[in-house]
Amino acid sequence: MYFYRMKLLVTAATTLEVQPFLHFLDRESHTVSAHQYRLANCDIQILVAGIGMMPFAYHLGRHLASHRPDFAVQAGIAGSFRRDWELGSLVMVDREYLADLGAEDNEQFKDLFDIQLWQPSQPPFTGTALVNTFAGLPYVPQLPKATSASVNMVSGSTQTITRLESKYMPDIESMEGAAFHYACLSEKIPFLQIRSLSNYVEIRDKSKWNIPLSVKTLNEELISIVKSLASLS
């Protein structure tokens, strides 16, 4: 008799962001091999793919070429443009923008759509965004949806922040989200990007950040998601 197990990929930029989740898997699941666990009806693979879009895209692409999951979850911390969201709050990203890929034209930034090197809605884009509709997912948490700007350089000047806000109207900022969306949309893999807010996007002052809190709430949610998926499989 054939017994189906859901193949779940959990990926993050750094081990720090998912360390409590890894401790949970060490305690509660069966270790199949390095970075692979079995929890109830879920086979869970862990991929720490690196900081920034280039390493993240490379390592995620290599992984997907040989290990195609049924469902992929990206977990990470992020900066918030919104002051009405408290640090440690959780969101799920429905819309990603590549927010610093393009050209400077005097005092203006133009992305690849503006300079017509890309065309709106060319696959896997919807318009100029990488959109997760959440349709057909095996599980969707009850979290606020967020628009994200992915950047290679964390924003820390008034000029940059103003440019991003006026052009993309993002709620949050990260360094890897667009790479994750691009890969999953291109490969037609159902996916979910979960972010916990560690800081506000402002002139850089790490004394105001709360990474421990954001990691705590992120991992509590990640454990909850995986428990739900294991029971639904």
Backbone hydrogen bonds, N-H to C=O, Kabsch-Sander energy under -0.5 kcal/mol:
donor,donor_aa,acceptor,acceptor_aa,energy
4,Y,2,Y,-0.5
6,M,41,N,-2.1
8,L,6,M,-0.8
8,L,43,D,-3.2
9,L,71,F,-2.5
10,V,8,L,-0.5
10,V,45,Q,-2.9
11,T,9,L,-0.5
11,T,73,V,-2.9
12,A,47,L,-2.0
18,V,14,T,-0.5
18,V,15,T,-1.3
19,Q,15,T,-0.7
19,Q,16,L,-0.8
22,L,18,V,-2.1
23,H,19,Q,-2.1
24,F,20,P,-2.0
25,L,21,F,-2.3
26,D,22,L,-2.3
27,R,23,H,-1.8
28,E,24,F,-3.1
29,S,25,L,-2.1
30,H,38,R,-2.7
31,T,29,S,-0.5
32,V,30,H,-0.7
32,V,36,Q,-1.9
33,S,36,Q,-1.5
36,Q,33,S,-2.1
37,Y,44,I,-3.1
38,R,30,H,-2.4
39,L,42,C,-2.5
41,N,230,A,-0.7
42,C,39,L,-2.4
43,D,6,M,-3.2
44,I,37,Y,-3.1
44,I,42,C,-0.6
45,Q,8,L,-2.9
45,Q,43,D,-0.5
46,I,35,H,-2.6
47,L,10,V,-2.3
49,A,12,A,-2.5
49,A,47,L,-0.8
50,G,12,A,-0.5
50,G,13,A,-1.0
56,F,52,G,-1.9
57,A,53,M,-2.6
58,Y,54,M,-2.1
59,H,55,P,-2.6
60,L,56,F,-2.5
61,G,57,A,-2.5
62,R,58,Y,-2.4
63,H,59,H,-2.0
64,L,60,L,-2.8
65,A,61,G,-1.6
66,S,62,R,-0.7
66,S,63,H,-1.2
67,H,63,H,-2.4
70,D,7,K,-2.6
71,F,7,K,-1.5
72,A,190,P,-2.2
73,V,9,L,-3.1
74,Q,192,L,-2.7
75,A,11,T,-2.5
75,A,73,V,-0.5
76,G,194,I,-1.7
78,A,196,S,-1.9
79,G,173,E,-2.1
80,S,199,N,-2.7
81,F,171,D,-3.0
82,R,171,D,-1.0
83,R,81,F,-0.5
85,W,82,R,-0.7
86,E,84,D,-0.5
88,G,197,L,-3.1
89,S,86,E,-2.1
91,V,195,R,-2.5
92,M,144,P,-2.6
93,V,193,Q,-2.1
94,D,146,A,-2.0
95,R,146,A,-1.3
96,E,130,L,-1.9
97,Y,148,S,-2.0
99,A,97,Y,-1.1
99,A,150,S,-2.2
102,G,100,D,-0.7
103,A,110,K,-3.1
105,D,108,Q,-3.5
106,N,104,E,-0.5
108,Q,105,D,-2.1
110,K,103,A,-3.0
112,L,101,L,-1.0
115,I,111,D,-1.8
116,Q,113,F,-1.1
117,L,112,L,-1.9
118,W,112,L,-2.1
121,S,127,G,-3.2
122,Q,119,Q,-2.0
125,F,122,Q,-2.8
126,T,129,A,-3.2
127,G,125,F,-0.5
128,T,126,T,-0.5
129,A,126,T,-2.0
130,L,96,E,-2.8
131,V,129,A,-0.8
132,N,94,D,-2.8
133,T,131,V,-0.6
137,L,134,F,-1.3
143,L,141,P,-1.6
146,A,92,M,-2.0
148,S,95,R,-3.5
149,A,172,I,-2.0
150,S,97,Y,-3.1
150,S,148,S,-0.5
151,V,174,S,-2.4
161,I,157,S,-2.5
162,T,158,T,-2.6
163,R,159,Q,-2.0
164,L,160,T,-2.4
165,E,161,I,-2.5
166,S,162,T,-2.4
167,K,163,R,-2.1
168,Y,164,L,-2.7
169,M,164,L,-0.9
169,M,165,E,-0.9
171,D,147,T,-3.1
172,I,147,T,-2.0
173,E,79,G,-2.3
174,S,149,A,-1.7
180,F,176,E,-1.7
181,H,177,G,-2.6
182,Y,178,A,-2.8
183,A,179,A,-2.1
184,C,180,F,-2.4
185,L,181,H,-2.8
186,S,182,Y,-2.2
187,E,183,A,-2.2
188,K,184,C,-0.7
188,K,185,L,-0.6
189,I,184,C,-2.5
192,L,72,A,-1.9
194,I,74,Q,-3.2
194,I,192,L,-0.6
195,R,91,V,-2.5
196,S,76,G,-1.9
197,L,89,S,-2.4
198,S,78,A,-2.6
198,S,196,S,-0.6
199,N,78,A,-1.0
201,V,80,S,-2.7
202,E,200,Y,-0.9
204,R,156,G,-0.5
208,K,205,D,-2.1
209,W,206,K,-1.2
210,N,198,S,-2.9
214,S,210,N,-1.9
215,V,211,I,-2.8
216,K,212,P,-2.1
217,T,213,L,-2.5
218,L,214,S,-2.2
219,N,215,V,-2.3
220,E,216,K,-2.0
221,E,217,T,-2.0
222,L,218,L,-2.3
223,I,219,N,-2.6
224,S,220,E,-1.9
225,I,221,E,-2.7
226,V,222,L,-2.4
227,K,223,I,-2.4
228,S,224,S,-2.2
229,L,225,I,-2.5
230,A,226,V,-2.4
231,S,227,K,-1.7
232,L,228,S,-1.4
233,S,229,L,-1.5
